[in-house]
Amino acid sequence: MENTLVANARYENLWLSYFDLMGFKKLVQKHQDLIEYVLLIYEDVLKAIEQNVGFKQKYGISYSWFSDTFIIYSQSDSNQDFALVEQASRHFFQKLILHYIPVRGAMTIGKLYSQREKNIFLGEALIDAYEYGEKQNWLGFILTPNIFRRFENTELSLTRRLHYREVDIPGVITHSEPDNVYAFAFSNSDINGENIYLEALSEMKIEAGNLYADKYNNTEKFIRGSHIIRP
C-alpha cells in the first residue's frame, strides 16, 4: 500500500530560515515564561510583515516552532517570497538580540516538504539551514552559499545588499563550506551614532559567562569590522 504522506507530498524549492535559541535550558530555568515571550515577538514580526504586503494570498510566509527551534518559510522560490522571508527573519533576529535573547540562524533555498498542521518538515532546505545555523561560533544571522549562488551576477547579488556583508573572519563559520556566506551586518545606530546592538550583547555576555565568551567576542568584532586572529 502506497504511503499517503509520500503520495501527497509536494517537494518544491522554497526559501527557509532556521533559528535556535542559545543556552536554551539555562534561559528557561531563569525565565519561566521565555517561550511565550519569544512567541509574542515571533508572531508580532510575522503579522507586521503580512500586513505590509498587498499580495498575501499570492505570496506569503509560513512559520512553525518546536522547543528552542523556530522556522520561517515561503510558498515558492520567487524573488518576492525571498524578500518576505528575508525581511521577517532579519526583523525576528534583530528583535531577539535587542530583547537580550541569544540566538543564531541561517536562511537558505532548497527543496522542502512541509505539513505545518502535523509539524512535519523534510528536505534539503531544512538540512542546509540547520547545518549552517548550528555551525556558527557567534550570535549571527546568515544567508547561505545557496542564496549567494542563486543571486550571483544578478542585480540582487548579495554583494549589493545593504543589511549584509560577507563573513571573512576565520573560525566563525565552522561549516565545511564557509565561503560565500553573508551575515546580517548589525549596522543600525542610534541618534548618537552608537551601534544599538553592542549594549545588548555586552549584557548577554556577562550573563552567559566564560563558556560562551568567544561567541560574543566574535560577534562584537564583526560589528566593529575587526578580524579574529587564529590562535
Rosetta blueprint (number, residue, H / E / L):
1 M L
2 E L
3 N L
4 T H
5 L H
6 V H
7 A H
8 N L
9 A L
10 R L
11 Y L
12 E E
13 N E
14 L E
15 W E
16 L E
17 S E
18 Y E
19 F E
20 D E
21 L E
22 M L
23 G L
24 F H
25 K H
26 K H
27 L H
28 V H
29 Q H
30 K H
31 H L
32 Q L
33 D L
34 L H
35 I H
36 E H
37 Y H
38 V H
39 L H
40 L H
41 I H
42 Y H
43 E H
44 D H
45 V H
46 L H
47 K H
48 A H
49 I H
50 E H
51 Q H
52 N L
53 V L
54 G L
55 F L
56 K L
57 Q L
58 K L
59 Y L
60 G L
61 I E
62 S E
63 Y E
64 S E
65 W E
66 F E
67 S L
68 D L
69 T E
70 F E
71 I E
72 I E
73 Y E
74 S E
75 Q L
76 S L
77 D L
78 S L
79 N H
80 Q H
81 D H
82 F H
83 A H
84 L H
85 V H
86 E H
87 Q H
88 A H
89 S H
90 R H
91 H H
92 F H
93 F H
94 Q H
95 K H
96 L H
97 I H
98 L H
99 H L
100 Y L
101 I L
102 P L
103 V E
104 R E
105 G E
106 A E
107 M E
108 T E
109 I E
110 G E
111 K E
112 L E
113 Y E
114 S E
115 Q E
116 R H
117 E H
118 K H
119 N L
120 I E
121 F E
122 L E
123 G L
124 E H
125 A H
126 L H
127 I H
128 D H
129 A H
130 Y H
131 E H
132 Y H
133 G H
134 E H
135 K L
136 Q E
137 N L
138 W L
139 L L
140 G L
141 F E
142 I E
143 L E
144 T L
145 P H
146 N H
147 I H
148 F H
149 R H
150 R H
151 F H
152 E L
153 N L
154 T L
155 E L
156 L L
157 S L
158 L H
159 T H
160 R H
161 R L
162 L L
163 H L
164 Y E
165 R E
166 E E
167 V L
168 D L
169 I L
170 P L
171 G L
172 V L
173 I E
174 T L
175 H L
176 S L
177 E L
178 P L
179 D L
180 N L
181 V L
182 Y E
183 A E
184 F E
185 A L
186 F L
187 S L
188 N L
189 S E
190 D L
191 I L
192 N L
193 G L
194 E L
195 N E
196 I H
197 Y H
198 L H
199 E H
200 A H
201 L H
202 S H
203 E H
204 M H
205 K H
206 I H
207 E H
208 A H
209 G L
210 N H
211 L H
212 Y H
213 A H
214 D H
215 K H
216 Y H
217 N H
218 N H
219 T H
220 E H
221 K H
222 F H
223 I H
224 R L
225 G L
226 S L
227 H L
228 I L
229 I L
230 R L
231 P L
